[in-house]
Amino acid sequence: MTPYLILLAAFIVALYFIFRNKKSKQTAQNKMTETDRQLLLSHVAYYQHLDQNNRLKFEQMLLDFLSYVRVEGIDLVPDATDRLLIASSAIIPVFGFGQWKYQNLHAVILYPDTFNKDFQFEGGDRNILGMVGTGYMNGQMILSRSALLEGFSINADKENTAIHEFVHLLDKSDGATDGIPENLMPHQYIIPWVKMIHQEISKIEAGKSDINPYAVTNEAEFLAVVSEYFFEKPAQFKEKHPELYQILAATFSQDPVKK
């Protein structure tokens, strides 16, 4: 065998082992470990309340999400808990759909804390917990790590920033972030839903509703805020807001009280 053929053969063998190792590594990364499951059980109440078959479904959807959305950090390195909580926030609103891909998202960027409109997370005037990027930031979501962790803490009550932002993405999937996810909400509910939004906003403004006052900002924020409540405290939400609950259950194709 000539020296050229020997070098060529060696090169092919080297490529074989490189790609085999890369494939093995990717396969390992695409498996749920027992440590991952314990993290989910410790932090994600939604996952805790699922039966075994639905936990497996949740895990597969979570892994699929992480296969096409990057989780990055600014002044921090995202850890396993960060990644699992972000992915859980993405899966919870779409769990009833079975198959869903966030076509309008390719990266979630974690900031250490709250930030301002200029994306600064130090100094004063920092009151943004999360946002869906637009313009040059299109396809990206920015989240405060502190808000992410708080949303899954036992003190979270009916608020979860990450779920809030993923609901904005679902709302945006029909082409407009307007609080009316027309490609998800059954058509017969759209007009009643719009009426309910304005009725409930009036109650919030009059101090006669337990819904977070941020919901009065606009229709899009109303949808995101009540969706947090729907998933975080479903029994309480159903008791106090049965009509809103009915429409959201139909929109998200799931009834979290019964799961």
C-alpha positions in Angstrom: 0.0 0.0 0.0 1.4 3.4 -1.0 2.0 6.1 1.6 -0.9 8.1 0.1 -3.3 5.2 0.6 -2.1 4.6 4.1 -2.8 8.2 5.0 -6.2 8.1 3.4 -7.1 4.9 5.3 -5.9 6.4 8.6 -8.0 9.5 7.9 -11.2 7.5 7.2 -10.7 5.5 10.4 -10.2 8.7 12.4 -13.4 10.2 11.0 -15.3 7.0 11.9 -14.3 7.3 15.5 -14.9 11.0 15.7 -18.4 10.7 14.4 -19.1 7.6 16.5 -18.1 9.4 19.6 -20.1 12.5 18.6 -23.2 10.4 18.0 -22.7 8.6 21.3 -22.4 11.9 23.1 -25.5 13.3 21.4 -27.5 10.1 22.3 -26.4 10.5 25.9 -27.5 14.1 26.0 -30.9 13.2 24.6 -31.7 10.9 27.5 -33.4 11.8 30.8 -31.2 10.8 33.7 -32.5 9.9 37.2 -30.9 13.1 38.4 -33.0 15.1 35.9 -36.1 13.3 37.1 -35.4 14.2 40.7 -34.8 17.8 39.8 -38.2 17.8 38.0 -39.9 16.2 41.0 -38.3 18.7 43.4 -39.1 21.8 41.4 -42.0 21.3 39.0 -45.4 20.7 40.6 -47.0 20.2 37.3 -44.7 17.2 36.6 -45.2 15.9 40.1 -49.0 15.6 39.5 -48.7 13.6 36.3 -49.1 9.8 36.2 -46.2 7.7 35.0 -47.2 7.6 31.3 -47.7 11.3 31.2 -44.4 11.9 33.0 -42.6 9.9 30.2 -44.5 12.0 27.6 -43.5 15.2 29.4 -39.8 14.1 29.5 -39.8 13.3 25.8 -41.3 16.7 24.9 -38.8 18.4 27.2 -35.9 16.7 25.6 -37.2 17.5 22.1 -37.4 21.2 23.1 -33.8 21.2 24.3 -32.7 19.6 21.0 -33.6 22.7 19.0 -33.6 25.6 21.5 -30.2 26.7 22.9 -30.1 27.9 26.6 -27.4 30.5 27.0 -26.3 32.8 29.8 -25.0 36.3 30.3 -22.5 36.5 33.2 -23.6 33.0 34.2 -23.4 29.4 33.0 -26.8 27.8 32.8 -26.9 24.6 34.9 -29.1 21.5 34.7 -31.8 23.1 36.8 -31.9 26.2 34.7 -32.3 24.1 31.5 -35.0 21.8 32.9 -37.0 24.7 34.3 -36.9 26.6 31.1 -37.9 23.5 29.1 -40.7 22.7 31.6 -42.0 26.2 31.2 -42.1 25.7 27.4 -43.8 22.3 27.7 -46.5 23.0 30.3 -48.6 25.2 28.1 -48.4 22.9 25.1 -48.6 19.5 26.9 -52.1 19.0 25.7 -51.2 19.3 22.1 -48.9 16.3 22.0 -46.7 17.7 19.3 -45.6 21.3 19.2 -42.5 23.1 18.0 -41.8 26.7 18.9 -41.0 27.8 15.3 -40.5 31.4 16.5 -37.7 30.5 19.0 -34.1 29.3 18.8 -32.5 30.6 22.0 -33.3 31.4 25.6 -30.9 33.8 27.2 -30.6 33.8 31.0 -29.7 37.0 32.8 -28.6 36.8 36.5 -31.4 39.2 37.7 -34.0 41.7 36.5 -33.0 44.0 33.6 -34.0 47.2 31.9 -35.1 48.1 28.4 -31.4 48.4 27.4 -30.7 44.9 28.7 -28.7 46.1 31.7 -28.9 44.0 34.8 -27.0 46.2 37.2 -27.9 49.6 38.7 -31.4 51.0 39.1 -34.5 51.0 37.0 -34.5 47.3 36.4 -38.0 45.9 36.5 -38.1 43.5 33.5 -38.4 39.8 34.5 -38.5 38.4 31.0 -39.3 39.2 27.4 -39.8 37.8 24.0 -37.3 39.4 21.6 -38.4 41.5 18.6 -36.5 43.1 15.7 -32.9 42.1 15.8 -33.7 40.0 18.9 -36.4 38.0 17.1 -36.3 34.3 17.8 -34.8 34.9 21.3 -36.3 35.0 24.8 -34.6 36.7 27.7 -35.3 35.6 31.2 -34.1 36.6 34.6 -32.7 33.6 36.4 -34.0 34.8 39.7 -37.5 35.1 38.2 -37.2 31.7 36.7 -36.3 30.1 40.0 -38.9 32.1 41.9 -41.6 30.9 39.5 -41.0 27.3 40.5 -40.5 28.0 44.2 -43.0 27.0 46.8 -43.7 30.7 47.3 -44.6 31.3 43.7 -48.4 31.5 44.3 -50.0 32.1 40.9 -47.1 33.7 39.0 -44.5 32.1 36.8 -42.5 34.4 34.5 -41.2 31.8 32.2 -44.6 30.3 31.5 -45.8 33.9 30.9 -43.2 34.4 28.2 -43.9 31.1 26.5 -47.6 31.9 26.4 -46.6 35.1 24.6 -44.9 32.9 22.0 -48.0 30.8 21.6 -50.1 34.0 21.2 -47.6 35.2 18.6 -47.7 31.9 16.6 -50.8 33.1 14.6 -48.9 36.2 13.5 -50.1 38.7 16.1 -49.4 39.1 19.8 -52.8 40.3 20.7 -54.2 38.0 23.4 -56.3 36.0 21.0 -54.4 32.9 19.9 -56.7 32.2 17.0 -54.8 29.1 15.8 -55.3 27.5 19.3 -58.6 28.9 20.7 -61.8 27.3 19.4 -63.6 29.7 17.2 -66.8 29.8 19.2 -64.8 31.1 22.2 -63.2 34.1 20.6 -66.0 36.6 21.0 -66.8 35.5 24.5 -63.1 35.6 25.4 -62.7 39.2 24.2 -65.8 40.2 26.2 -64.4 38.5 29.3 -61.1 40.2 29.0 -62.6 43.6 29.2 -65.1 42.6 31.9 -62.3 41.2 34.1 -60.0 44.2 33.4 -62.8 46.5 34.8 -62.9 44.3 37.9 -59.2 44.4 38.3 -59.1 48.2 38.0 -61.9 48.4 40.6 -60.0 46.2 43.0 -62.5 43.4 42.7 -60.4 40.6 41.2 -57.5 38.5 42.5 -55.8 38.5 39.0 -52.4 40.3 38.9 -53.1 43.9 38.0 -50.4 43.7 35.3 -53.1 42.0 33.2 -54.7 45.4 32.5 -51.7 46.4 30.4 -53.3 45.1 27.2 -55.0 41.9 25.9 -51.7 40.1 25.3 -50.6 40.6 28.9 -54.0 39.6 30.1 -53.7 36.2 28.3 -50.2 35.6 29.7 -51.1 36.6 33.2 -54.2 34.5 33.5 -52.4 31.6 31.9 -49.8 31.7 34.7 -52.7 31.6 37.2 -54.4 28.7 35.2 -51.3 26.5 35.4 -49.9 27.5 38.8 -53.1 27.5 40.8 -55.7 25.7 38.6 -58.2 24.7 41.3 -58.2 28.2 42.8 -58.5 29.7 39.3 -61.4 27.4 38.3 -63.2 28.2 41.5 -62.9 32.0 41.2 -63.0 32.3 37.4 -64.9 29.3 36.0 -65.7 30.9 32.6 -62.1 32.0 32.0 -60.9 28.6 33.1 -63.3 26.8 30.6 -61.9 28.8 27.7 -58.3 28.3 28.7 -58.8 24.6 29.2 -60.2 24.4 25.6 -57.4 26.6 24.2 -54.6 24.6 25.8 -56.4 21.3 25.3 -55.9 20.3 28.9 -57.6 20.5 32.3 -54.9 20.8 35.0 -57.4 20.3 37.8 -58.1 16.8 36.6 -54.7 15.7 35.4 
